Amino acid sequence: MAHGISANAVSVLGLVLGALAAAAYANWTSWPFAFLGLVFSIGWLIADGLDGMIARATGTASALGRALDGMCDHGVFALIYLVLAFSVGTAEGWALAVGAGVLHAVQSNLYESERARFHRRCKGLAPAAPAPSRNPLVQLYDRVAGSVDRIAFRFDAALAAATDPRAFGEAYGARALGPMRLMRLLTANARVLAIFAACLAADPRLFWWFEIVPLTAVLVIGLAWHRAIESRLLRNAGAATQQLPQSPIQRT
């Protein structure tokens, strides 16, 4: 706890600021409310960054806090999507909102998995299992958030078995920087700006289409690019191993 404020309290504060942003966007037809929605959204983003910093600085990170942070993030966007869908009030609007919301959840979870994996691998560290929890919501969140970890297992296994994991991780990091930069478009920052721009343009549907088409394309390209880099490094590592001189015992 820092200055009497816990990380979980900051997460909840972020949820409140996000709810205020949604309330402002309910009146998106008036540009001052659109600007107010942007201001509250920025406040929520700040709170979203602070909760993790407080948890790490005070050593109070927990499985529940990690899940609470993730669910608050998704909850804010879900609330904004619902408010905008109500304000549009058409079947098309609801269909776009639901489709964009589902894709948003997928995009965010996969991006966060990729980002965490990238930073861990650059340090030459093998994956660590999350702290076990009996909370069913935490278990569900970890299962979804860690889905790509299972796909990328081959590279993580090679990293753990490398003679110099740090050097192997640095070689990976230099190559994987490109897809990670591309996938930054999947952060909450980009979506907050896109929501504001769509409301200022007097058509929230523009944001949902942005979520459905361009951001989905960014996710697919980023994941494919990342997996291709892993495969290339694994092939190179395998070729280098085969070229090593064999001992007399191995040659017999």
C-alpha positions as CSV (number, residue, x, y, z in Angstrom):
1,M,0.0,0.0,0.0
2,A,1.4,3.4,-0.9
3,H,0.0,6.6,0.9
4,G,-2.9,4.4,2.1
5,I,-4.1,3.4,-1.4
6,S,-3.9,-0.2,-2.5
7,A,-3.5,-1.4,-6.1
8,N,-6.9,-2.9,-6.0
9,A,-8.4,0.4,-4.9
10,V,-6.8,2.1,-7.8
11,S,-8.2,-0.5,-10.2
12,V,-11.7,0.2,-8.8
13,L,-11.1,3.9,-9.2
14,G,-10.2,3.3,-12.8
15,L,-13.5,1.5,-13.2
16,V,-15.4,4.5,-11.8
17,L,-13.6,6.9,-14.1
18,G,-14.4,4.6,-17.0
19,A,-18.1,4.6,-16.0
20,L,-18.0,8.4,-16.0
21,A,-16.5,8.3,-19.5
22,A,-19.3,6.0,-20.6
23,A,-21.9,8.4,-19.1
24,A,-20.3,11.3,-21.0
25,Y,-20.3,9.3,-24.3
26,A,-24.0,8.7,-23.8
27,N,-24.3,12.3,-25.1
28,W,-21.8,11.9,-27.9
29,T,-24.0,14.0,-30.2
30,S,-22.8,17.0,-28.3
31,W,-19.1,17.6,-28.8
32,P,-18.4,19.0,-25.3
33,F,-19.6,15.6,-23.9
34,A,-17.3,13.8,-26.3
35,F,-14.3,15.8,-25.0
36,L,-15.5,15.1,-21.4
37,G,-15.6,11.4,-22.3
38,L,-12.0,11.6,-23.5
39,V,-10.9,13.3,-20.3
40,F,-12.4,10.7,-18.1
41,S,-11.0,7.9,-20.4
42,I,-7.5,9.4,-20.0
43,G,-8.0,9.4,-16.2
44,W,-9.0,5.7,-16.4
45,L,-5.8,4.9,-18.4
46,I,-3.7,6.6,-15.8
47,A,-5.3,4.6,-13.0
48,D,-4.9,1.5,-15.1
49,G,-1.1,2.1,-15.3
50,L,-0.8,3.1,-11.6
51,D,-2.4,-0.1,-10.1
52,G,0.3,-2.3,-11.6
53,M,3.1,0.1,-10.5
54,I,1.7,0.2,-6.9
55,A,1.4,-3.6,-6.8
56,R,5.0,-4.1,-7.9
57,A,6.4,-1.4,-5.8
58,T,4.7,-2.6,-2.6
59,G,5.0,-6.3,-3.3
60,T,1.2,-6.7,-3.1
61,A,0.7,-8.3,-6.6
62,S,-1.7,-11.2,-6.4
63,A,-3.7,-13.5,-8.7
64,L,-6.9,-11.7,-7.6
65,G,-5.4,-8.3,-8.3
66,R,-4.2,-9.4,-11.8
67,A,-7.7,-10.7,-12.7
68,L,-9.4,-7.6,-11.2
69,D,-7.2,-5.3,-13.3
70,G,-8.0,-7.3,-16.4
71,M,-11.7,-7.4,-15.7
72,C,-11.9,-3.7,-14.9
73,D,-10.2,-2.9,-18.2
74,H,-12.7,-5.1,-20.2
75,G,-15.6,-3.9,-18.0
76,V,-15.0,-0.2,-18.9
77,F,-14.9,-0.9,-22.7
78,A,-18.0,-3.2,-22.4
79,L,-19.9,-0.3,-20.6
80,I,-18.9,2.2,-23.3
81,Y,-19.9,-0.2,-26.1
82,L,-23.3,-0.7,-24.4
83,V,-23.9,3.0,-23.9
84,L,-23.0,3.7,-27.6
85,A,-25.2,0.9,-28.8
86,F,-28.2,2.2,-26.8
87,S,-27.6,5.7,-28.2
88,V,-27.4,4.5,-31.8
89,G,-30.5,2.3,-31.1
90,T,-30.5,0.2,-34.3
91,A,-30.1,-3.5,-34.9
92,E,-27.0,-2.8,-37.0
93,G,-25.5,-0.8,-34.1
94,W,-26.1,-3.6,-31.6
95,A,-24.7,-6.2,-34.0
96,L,-21.6,-4.1,-34.6
97,A,-21.2,-3.4,-30.8
98,V,-21.4,-7.1,-29.9
99,G,-19.1,-8.2,-32.7
100,A,-16.5,-5.5,-31.8
101,G,-16.8,-6.3,-28.1
102,V,-16.0,-10.0,-28.6
103,L,-13.1,-9.2,-30.9
104,H,-11.8,-6.6,-28.4
105,A,-11.7,-9.3,-25.7
106,V,-9.8,-11.7,-28.0
107,Q,-7.4,-9.0,-29.3
108,S,-6.6,-7.6,-25.8
109,N,-6.0,-11.0,-24.2
110,L,-3.7,-12.2,-27.0
111,Y,-1.8,-8.9,-27.2
112,E,-1.2,-9.0,-23.4
113,S,0.1,-12.6,-23.7
114,E,2.4,-11.6,-26.5
115,R,3.7,-8.5,-24.7
116,A,4.4,-10.4,-21.4
117,R,6.1,-13.2,-23.4
118,F,8.3,-10.8,-25.3
119,H,9.6,-9.0,-22.2
120,R,10.2,-12.3,-20.4
121,R,12.0,-13.9,-23.3
122,C,14.3,-10.9,-23.9
123,K,15.6,-11.5,-20.4
124,G,16.2,-15.2,-21.2
125,L,13.6,-16.4,-18.8
126,A,11.5,-19.5,-19.2
127,P,7.7,-19.2,-18.5
128,A,6.5,-19.4,-15.0
129,A,3.1,-20.8,-14.1
130,P,0.8,-18.1,-12.6
131,A,0.1,-18.4,-8.8
132,P,-2.6,-20.9,-8.3
133,S,-6.0,-19.7,-7.2
134,R,-9.2,-21.3,-6.1
135,N,-11.2,-18.3,-7.4
136,P,-13.1,-19.6,-10.5
137,L,-13.0,-16.1,-12.1
138,V,-9.2,-16.0,-11.7
139,Q,-8.9,-19.5,-13.1
140,L,-11.0,-18.6,-16.1
141,Y,-9.0,-15.4,-16.8
142,D,-5.7,-17.2,-16.5
143,R,-6.9,-19.9,-18.9
144,V,-8.0,-17.4,-21.6
145,A,-5.0,-15.0,-21.1
146,G,-2.5,-17.9,-21.3
147,S,-4.0,-19.6,-24.4
148,V,-1.2,-18.4,-26.7
149,D,1.5,-19.5,-24.2
150,R,0.5,-23.1,-25.1
151,I,0.8,-22.4,-28.8
152,A,4.3,-20.9,-28.3
153,F,5.5,-23.8,-26.1
154,R,8.1,-25.0,-28.6
155,F,10.1,-21.8,-28.5
156,D,9.9,-21.5,-24.7
157,A,11.2,-25.1,-24.4
158,A,14.1,-24.2,-26.7
159,L,14.8,-21.1,-24.6
160,A,14.9,-23.1,-21.4
161,A,17.2,-25.7,-22.9
162,A,19.6,-23.1,-24.5
163,T,23.2,-23.1,-23.3
164,D,23.0,-19.3,-23.1
165,P,19.3,-18.4,-22.6
166,R,20.1,-14.7,-22.2
167,A,21.9,-14.5,-25.6
168,F,19.2,-16.6,-27.2
169,G,16.6,-14.2,-25.7
170,E,18.4,-11.1,-27.0
171,A,18.6,-12.6,-30.5
172,Y,14.8,-13.2,-30.3
173,G,14.1,-9.7,-29.0
174,A,16.0,-8.0,-31.8
175,R,13.8,-9.8,-34.4
176,A,10.5,-9.8,-32.5
177,L,10.6,-6.0,-32.0
178,G,8.8,-5.4,-35.3
179,P,5.6,-7.4,-34.6
180,M,5.4,-6.0,-31.1
181,R,5.6,-2.5,-32.4
182,L,2.8,-3.2,-34.8
183,M,0.6,-4.8,-32.1
184,R,0.8,-1.6,-30.0
185,L,-2.2,-0.5,-32.0
186,L,-4.1,-3.1,-29.9
187,T,-3.6,-1.1,-26.6
188,A,-6.3,0.7,-24.8
189,N,-4.7,4.0,-25.7
190,A,-5.4,3.5,-29.4
191,R,-9.0,2.5,-28.7
192,V,-9.7,5.5,-26.4
193,L,-8.5,7.8,-29.2
194,A,-10.6,5.9,-31.8
195,I,-13.8,6.1,-29.7
196,F,-13.3,9.9,-29.2
197,A,-12.6,10.4,-33.0
198,A,-15.7,8.4,-34.0
199,C,-18.0,10.3,-31.6
200,L,-16.5,13.6,-32.7
201,A,-17.3,12.5,-36.3
202,A,-20.9,11.9,-35.1
203,D,-20.8,8.2,-36.0
204,P,-19.8,5.7,-33.2
205,R,-20.1,2.9,-35.8
206,L,-16.8,4.0,-37.3
207,F,-15.1,2.9,-34.1
208,W,-16.7,-0.6,-34.2
209,W,-15.7,-1.0,-37.8
210,F,-12.2,0.1,-36.8
211,E,-12.2,-2.6,-34.1
212,I,-13.6,-5.3,-36.4
213,V,-11.5,-4.8,-39.5
214,P,-8.2,-3.0,-39.1
215,L,-7.5,-4.1,-35.5
216,T,-8.3,-7.7,-36.3
217,A,-5.9,-7.5,-39.2
218,V,-3.2,-6.1,-37.0
219,L,-3.7,-9.0,-34.6
220,V,-3.6,-11.7,-37.3
221,I,-0.5,-10.2,-39.0
222,G,1.3,-9.6,-35.7
223,L,0.7,-13.1,-34.4
224,A,1.7,-14.7,-37.7
225,W,4.8,-12.5,-37.9
226,H,5.8,-13.4,-34.4
227,R,5.3,-17.2,-34.9
228,A,7.3,-17.0,-38.1
229,I,10.2,-15.4,-36.3
230,E,10.1,-18.1,-33.6
231,S,10.1,-20.9,-36.3
232,R,13.0,-19.2,-38.1
233,L,15.1,-19.0,-34.9
234,L,14.3,-22.6,-34.0
235,R,15.4,-23.8,-37.4
236,N,18.6,-21.7,-37.1
237,A,19.3,-23.1,-33.7
238,G,18.7,-26.6,-34.9
239,A,21.0,-26.1,-37.8
240,A,23.7,-24.7,-35.6
241,T,23.4,-27.7,-33.3
242,Q,23.8,-30.1,-36.1
243,Q,26.9,-28.4,-37.3
244,L,28.7,-28.7,-34.0
245,P,31.7,-31.1,-34.0
246,Q,30.7,-34.5,-32.6
247,S,32.8,-36.2,-29.9
248,P,34.7,-39.4,-30.8
249,I,32.1,-41.4,-28.8
250,Q,29.2,-39.8,-30.9
251,R,31.0,-40.6,-34.2
252,T,31.4,-44.3,-33.4
